[in-house]
Amino acid sequence: MTLSEIETGGRMPSDTSNLSGKVLATRTKGMSASAIREILKVASQPGIISLAGGLPAPESFPVAIMPELVAGALEKYGAAIFQYGPTEGFPPLRETIAGYLDERGVTASSDEVIITTGSQQTLDAVAKVLISPGDRIAVESPTYLGAISAFNPYEPRYVALESDDHGVIPETLDRALRKHFIKFVYLIPNFQNPSGRTIPLERRIAIADIVRKHNVLLFEDDPYRALRYEGDHLPTIWSLAPEQVLHAGTLSKVLSPGMRLGFFVAPAWLRRWIVLAKQGIDLHTSSLDQAIACEYIAGGYLKRHLPSIVKLYRPRLKAMLDSLQEFFPAGFSWSRPEGGMFVWASGPEGLDTDKLYAKAIERKVAYVPGQYFFTTPGEGSNTMRLNFSNVDEESIARGIKLLASLMAEDIC
Ligand SMILES: Cc1ncc(COP(=O)(O)O)c(C=O)c1O
């Protein structure tokens, strides 16, 4: 069974009354169950080495210090953290995130910082506010599957921007903007999901110049910045063109994805609309979770804890790169990220990683077939995304070896 078959095989509950034909909105047809969710279901079967998911390692969560954080939040804010709160976010956390962002060159006042229920909510709210059916948005190729899922219900047309080992090629962005009116450009400049690529400084400068020249909006999605294992941090594109850029971040990778905490800074006109949209979505993000996060960052816990997350993931990335080098057959290439959670591998023309997925599962190893990260049908069938954050080094080596033997048999 291919992944497409897994996807369509009984994904949606059946409707014997045929009511769905009458009541579903036309835009609902643009939604499809996230391929990753379907893969994860299969990949989480016992005994399978899953290089498929995008989960942080449970060992990375600051569980031991949670009682202290919760006690601190209760002592400082009392009953207020169980109450409804402002849509824009819990004021002490907005203040704290403004300081956190300042360290990455995003200089904003606390009034300019909005807290969201994960950066996934920022993706949805931006799409809700900006996309009318048929509007064009420009995305990297490949791009984050969750962004495609967030955008699709608003019925955009995608302009896929050509990318190489250094991320999006600025000239293709310039060309696209000369050819089309584009509502916004969506980029993940650091350790991109799925490719692991990072856009170098010269390209960031070129991209900032281009978006300024065309007066277009850029959505800079930056969930992985803190997870850098080698090299130096690069300036955000926001810091190069603040008037044109929405900069979104998250605490999912450095605190907990389950707490659902994200944030963004955007030009004032856009910020106001997103806040209105958020009001309709969830009124506000959990007050309790925001207060705990505030303790975590403002109390200096994040600064102390982050090195242990980096120390956990660095050898996992190395194990994956070393194993690919040792075991993968000729004809394959892969990204060499300096951070994040993913490595992207490409095989020879004709390889179909979607077709091979079921065989990989039989051999007890899972990955995500790359085609799901492309907005142009038929692209990326010879690619795959490999996650290293949630698997120990020994299992990574075993998983890559299993995968390598399957790939070698297929391409012979
Ligand atoms: C590029 C990218 N953007 C956004 C998200 C959503 O993150 P969250 O909603 O947990 O903040 C993810 C999650 O993996 C991601 O990889």
The ligand as an SDF file (V2000), in Angstrom:
LIG
                    3D

 16 16  0  0  0  0  0  0  0  0999 V2000
    8.2310   25.3950   10.0060 C   0  0  0  0  0  0  0  0  0  0  0  0
    7.2230   25.1910   11.0820 C   0  0  0  0  0  0  0  0  0  0  0  0
    6.3470   26.1640   11.3350 N   0  0  0  0  0  0  0  0  0  0  0  0
    5.4290   26.0460   12.2920 C   0  0  0  0  0  0  0  0  0  0  0  0
    5.3570   24.9030   13.0670 C   0  0  0  0  0  0  0  0  0  0  0  0
    4.2800   24.8050   14.1060 C   0  0  0  0  0  0  0  0  0  0  0  0
    4.8090   24.8770   15.3730 O   0  0  0  0  0  0  0  0  0  0  0  0
    3.9560   25.2000   16.6620 P   0  0  0  0  0  0  0  0  0  0  0  0
    2.5290   25.4060   16.2440 O   0  0  0  0  0  0  0  0  0  0  0  0
    4.1140   24.0330   17.5580 O   0  0  0  0  0  0  0  0  0  0  0  0
    4.5330   26.4470   17.2140 O   0  0  0  0  0  0  0  0  0  0  0  0
    6.2480   23.8500   12.8390 C   0  0  0  0  0  0  0  0  0  0  0  0
    6.1740   22.6290   13.6320 C   0  0  0  0  0  0  0  0  0  0  0  0
    6.8770   21.6980   13.4960 O   0  0  0  0  0  0  0  0  0  0  0  0
    7.2060   24.0020   11.8160 C   0  0  0  0  0  0  0  0  0  0  0  0
    8.0990   23.0500   11.5380 O   0  0  0  0  0  0  0  0  0  0  0  0
  1  2  1  0
  2  3  1  0
  2 15  2  0
  3  4  2  0
  4  5  1  0
  5  6  1  0
  5 12  2  0
  6  7  1  0
  7  8  1  0
  8  9  2  0
  8 10  1  0
  8 11  1  0
 12 13  1  0
 12 15  1  0
 13 14  2  0
 15 16  1  0
M  END
$$$$
